[in-house]
Amino acid sequence: MIWISTFRRRCCPVPKAPTYDDEEGRGLMLVEAVADRWGIRERRGPGKTVWARITEAR
């Protein structure tokens, strides 16, 4: 299980298809590519935590 936390105030992150020039926005795309399951957990204070379960090498 992997847990990644951020302090950004944006609401729930959503996977997107970043363009070649984008400097951010690839995190959830990578998580979705390797994880069996993933989700978002709210934190106390600002930010959120994304969790991912990876059971086998792909």
C-alpha positions as CSV (number, residue, x, y, z in Angstrom):
1,M,0.0,0.0,0.0
2,I,1.3,3.5,-0.9
3,W,0.1,6.7,0.7
4,I,0.9,10.1,-0.9
5,S,-0.2,13.3,0.8
6,T,-0.4,16.9,-0.5
7,F,-1.1,20.2,1.2
8,R,-2.7,21.8,-1.9
9,R,-6.1,23.1,-1.2
10,R,-7.7,21.8,-4.4
11,C,-10.6,19.4,-4.0
12,C,-10.5,15.8,-5.1
13,P,-7.9,15.2,-7.8
14,V,-9.0,13.7,-11.1
15,P,-6.9,11.8,-13.6
16,K,-6.2,13.9,-16.7
17,A,-4.3,13.6,-19.9
18,P,-1.6,16.2,-19.7
19,T,-0.1,17.7,-22.8
20,Y,3.6,17.4,-23.6
21,D,4.3,20.9,-22.2
22,D,2.4,20.5,-18.9
23,E,4.6,20.6,-15.8
24,E,2.2,18.8,-13.6
25,G,-0.8,16.5,-13.8
26,R,0.8,13.1,-14.4
27,G,0.7,11.7,-10.8
28,L,-2.8,10.1,-10.9
29,M,-2.2,8.8,-14.5
30,L,0.9,7.0,-13.2
31,V,-1.0,5.7,-10.1
32,E,-3.8,4.4,-12.3
33,A,-1.4,2.6,-14.6
34,V,0.2,0.6,-11.8
35,A,-2.4,0.3,-9.0
36,D,-5.0,-2.4,-8.6
37,R,-7.1,0.1,-6.6
38,W,-6.7,3.7,-5.5
39,G,-8.7,6.3,-3.7
40,I,-8.6,9.6,-1.9
41,R,-8.8,10.3,1.8
42,E,-9.4,13.8,3.2
43,R,-6.9,15.1,5.8
44,R,-7.3,17.3,8.8
45,G,-6.4,20.8,7.7
46,P,-5.6,21.5,4.1
47,G,-4.8,18.8,1.5
48,K,-5.7,15.2,0.9
49,T,-4.1,11.8,0.8
50,V,-4.1,9.5,-2.3
51,W,-3.7,5.8,-1.5
52,A,-2.9,3.0,-4.0
53,R,-2.7,-0.8,-3.7
54,I,-0.2,-2.5,-5.9
55,T,-0.2,-6.3,-5.6
56,E,1.8,-7.5,-8.6
57,A,4.5,-6.1,-11.0
58,R,2.9,-5.1,-14.3
